[in-house]
Amino acid sequence: MATINVYTETTPNPSTMKFLVNKLLINGSLDYPDREKAQESEFARELFKFNFVEGVFFASNFVTVTKSESVEWSDIEPLLKDFVKGAVESELPVKPIEHSEEVNFEGSETEIKIQQVLHDYVRPAVEQDGGAIAYRSFDNGVVTVELRGSCSGCPSSTITLKAGIEGLLKRMVPEVEEVVAEAL
C-alpha cells in the first residue's frame, strides 16, 4: 500500500480548510452541509462525529471541512489530518457505489454552452479554493448557479460570482446578462 500524505490549504473562507491527499477520493464532488445530509457517506458521517465539524465537502483529491466558530484551526488541524490520513488508508467510502458522476449537459444550445464553460473553466478554479459550482438554470439572460463547499457562505463568493464567473460567461456566451447564486 502506498503511503498516504495529507497536507492542508487555507481557503478564502476562514471557517473552512482543505485537506488534500495524494489519492483520488471521488470523481466529481459531494457536499454535506450538515450532519443529516451526511448519512449516505461513511467518511462524512465519521467526520461529523467531531462536534466542531459543521460541513464536509469532497472533490477529486481533497475534503474541505467547515468548522464551528468555537474552535481554532491550530487546535483541530492535526487531529483532522490524522483522521483523514487514517480514513483514506483504510479506504473509508466517500459515497455509496451506485452514484454516477458522468458529465451530462442538457438543455438548449445556450444552456449547454453555459454548462460547458462552467465545467471547463470555472469548476477547476473553484475546486482549487475547496468549493464547487453547480449549474441550476438559465432564464431570460440570467444564469443561476449553486455554490457549495468552502464557497457556501464565503465572504469572497459574491466577488467571485460577479467579477469572475459572470464576466467570463458574458464574454464566452453573449446571451448571458447576469449570474446569480441560488440560496441554500
HELIX and SHEET records of a PDB file:
HELIX    1   1 GLU A   36  GLU A   40  5                                   5    
HELIX    2   2 GLU A   42  LEU A   47  1                                   6    
HELIX    3   3 TRP A   73  GLU A   89  1                                  17    
HELIX    4   4 GLU A  109  VAL A  117  1                                   9    
HELIX    5   5 LEU A  118  VAL A  122  3                                   5    
HELIX    6   6 ARG A  123  GLN A  128  1                                   6    
HELIX    7   7 SER A  157  ILE A  159  1                                   3    
HELIX    8   8 THR A  160  GLU A  166  3                                   7    
HELIX    9   9 GLY A  167  MET A  172  1                                   6    
SHEET    1   A 5 VAL A   6  THR A  10  0                                        
SHEET    2   A 5 THR A  16  VAL A  21 -1                                        
SHEET    3   A 5 PHE A  62  LYS A  67 -1                                        
SHEET    4   A 5 VAL A  53  ALA A  59 -1                                        
SHEET    5   A 5 SER A  29  TYR A  32 -1                                        
SHEET    1   B 3 GLY A 131  ASP A 139  0                                        
SHEET    2   B 3 VAL A 142  GLY A 149 -1                                        
SHEET    3   B 3 GLU A 178  ALA A 181  1                                        
END                                                                             
